[in-house]
Amino acid sequence: MLIIITRTMGKRQVKNESALKEIRLPEEGEIFGRVLKMLGGENVMVKCADGIIRRGRIRGKLKRRVWIRDNDIVIIAPWDFNESERGDIVWRFTLPQVEWLKDNGHIAKDF
């Protein structure tokens, strides 16, 4: 059983594996990506699973709720009209979720 202890403003919160959010897998038109570099504002450079480096935009829904850092694994949805250059970041995975994805073969071990 995995137990995670987090600190928030001096309080200790103990969260086990069942308290974590469920894992979301990419839907049609979405792919996995790794954040390479923060570009400032809401823009990040993402290397996608298909080998293309895209400029990702953090959606407004995630902007203030989820902090995205370098080397995070995300789900990116490429834009319809500029699909090889731009995309929207729709989800960020936590470290235990990334380990689960690697163990179950959804992403490569060296991704």
N, C-alpha and C positions, 0 to 999 in steps of 0.2 A: 504494500500500500504506500502510495506517495503522499507525503505531508509537506505542505508549503507554508512557511511562516513569513508573513509580510508585516511591515511596520508602516503605520499611517498615523502621523502626528502624535507619536508617543504610545499609541495603542498597539497591542499585538493581536493580530488576527491569524488564526490557524485555519488553513483551508486544505481539505484533502482533495483527492482526485475527482470525487463526485461533485465538488463545489465549483470546479472549473467549467468554463463554457464548453459546449459541445463543439466538436471540430467541424468546420465547414469545408467541403471539398469544392474545387472549381466546377462551375456549371458550364454549359455550352458557350463558347466564345471567351472563356476566362482561362488564364494559365498561371502557374506558379512563377514567382520571381524572387530574386534576392536584391535587397537594397545595397547599391554600391556607394552612393554618395548623396548627401543632403545638399540640395542646390539653393535652399533658402525659400522662405515663404511656404507655399504648399507644394513645391516641386521637389522631386527626388529622381535620381538616376537608378534605374532598375535593370538588372540583367535577367531576362526571362528564360524559361525552360526551353524555348525554341531557339535560343542562341542569339536573339536580337536584343540590343541594349535600347531601352525606351525611356523617355522622360515621363515619369508617373506623376499624377496630380492626386493629392490626398483629398478625398471627397469631404464635403462639409460635415457630413454625419460623423466622420471619424476624426475630424481635425482637432477638436478639443477633448475628445474622450479617449483616444488611443494615441500614445506617443510612439512614433516610428523612428528607429535609429539605424545606423549602419549595420549591415549583415543580418537584418531581420528578414524572415521569409514572409512574403505577402502573396495575395492573389491580386492579379492585375487584369483589368478588362480593357483590351485595346479599343481605341476609338474606331468608328466605322469608316470615317473619311481619311484618317491619317494613321492607319493601323500599324505601320512599321516604325513609327516614330513616337507616338503618344499613347497614353492610356490612363485609366482611372484606377487607383488603389482602392479595393473594396474590402479587404480583410487583412489583418496581421495575426500571425501565429505566435503563441508563447513558446518558450523553450521546451516544456514537456510535450506540447502539441507537435513541435518539429520532430522530436525524438519518435513520437508515435507514427508520424508520417513516414519517417525513414525506416522504421521497423516493419511497417506494413507495405512497403514498396511503392508508395505514392510518389515519393521523390527519391532521387539518387542519394547514396550515402555521402558523396563528395559535393553535392549541390550547395 
